[in-house]
Amino acid sequence: MIVIDEEHIFREISTKRPQSVSLNGPEGILAQVQKTAINITKKFGIPAFVIADTTWGSCDINESSARTLGTGIHFNIGHTISMDTIGNTVMVDAFDDVSFDSVAVKCAQLLKSGTVAVVTDSQHLHQIQKVVEILQKHGIKTVIGAGKGQLNDGQVFGCEFYPATSLCNDVDSYLFLGQSNFHAAGVALSTGKPTYVLDPYFNEVREISEFAELLRKKATLSIYKAAEAKRFGIVVGLKEGQLSKTVGLKFKKELESLGKEVEMFALTDITNDRLVNIHNVDAFIQVACPRISIDNKFDMPVLSTPQAQGLLRVLRGENLDEYLRLPHWL
């Protein structure tokens, strides 16, 4: 069950005494966010607006929506980072209290040897030390990578993997705590090492490397298809943490130097439905979120930042190399 740190929210409201607040969180915990909003109104007698738009991470906190609403405090729930605030947004923890005890023992019995690094997402970060203790008790050499930037020790985002990549030369495999193939595949792609998901809900250990390899092949195929394009559209994201305009303009300049035609676009939500409305463009590069390109299906090539870097290598006749072996895909 997801547990939201409501005490943190209540302290902020008691201290700042806003006339209204806004909240949002990932779709999977929206019901719990609704309950928290109801609890706020009951306790403080103020409106609590649930912003029900998607929020994919600390790059997408919907602060602009909160400004439009004019709320005194905006709470982004469920994206734990190393900082308490981003701009005027208060980051609030939401932890899953599911137990990893059984699946950790099962994992230890399967691995038997080697050194593993344990990583996880925001919802299970508080359980990482206990899992390490179980694994070590069963003879598995276990390490946790140091955090960097917004990441805490052992924490990974869908596009940022510093605690994993920093240990790449020291470990044999990675264990991801949780159910998210999305996060685990990113670890596998950024490190090139076997990666296992410790799923406490189904009490199973599954290797994600095959799934990650399918994503890599799909991403690579898009690069080679895009290399045949004559006219590119570069899409800049309009969400607060995705406004990489400088990166987009850099790609424009480099592509034009290689004889390509380039148009610039901006979108809040970069989807196939929006892009098919744009005419006379053979391929796109979007510099908002790398996982948009790698995880989703589009009718034409839509490259992420690391894919676009790979494209430039291909166009220059250079080796594509392991273009996703990066600690950060932006």
Number of C-alpha atoms within 10 A of each C-alpha: 10 16 15 21 15 18 10 13 21 15 11 15 19 10 8 10 15 15 15 20 23 24 28 26 28 19 14 10 17 19 13 18 27 19 12 19 22 17 15 20 15 12 10 16 12 17 17 23 19 21 22 15 14 15 20 17 20 21 16 17 29 26 23 13 14 23 14 8 15 14 18 16 24 29 24 29 28 29 22 24 22 14 12 12 13 15 7 13 19 20 23 23 20 24 22 17 13 14 16 22 15 15 21 26 15 16 22 18 14 10 14 13 13 12 15 24 24 25 27 28 26 22 22 21 20 13 18 20 13 14 20 20 14 19 23 14 12 16 15 20 16 19 18 20 20 15 19 15 10 15 21 20 20 25 30 27 23 21 20 23 27 26 25 29 22 15 19 18 9 12 16 15 21 27 24 31 27 23 17 15 19 16 22 31 27 29 36 28 23 25 24 18 17 19 27 25 25 27 21 18 12 9 16 16 20 15 19 21 20 13 15 23 15 12 18 20 12 15 21 20 13 22 24 16 15 25 20 11 15 15 18 23 24 24 27 25 22 17 20 16 16 17 20 19 17 11 16 22 16 10 19 20 13 12 20 13 10 11 10 15 16 20 13 15 16 17 16 14 14 19 15 14 11 10 20 12 8 11 8 11 18 18 24 25 26 26 27 30 25 20 16 18 25 20 13 11 13 15 10 16 22 31 28 25 22 19 26 23 16 24 25 18 16 17 16 10 9 11 11 16 10 14 19 22 17 18 19 16 20 16
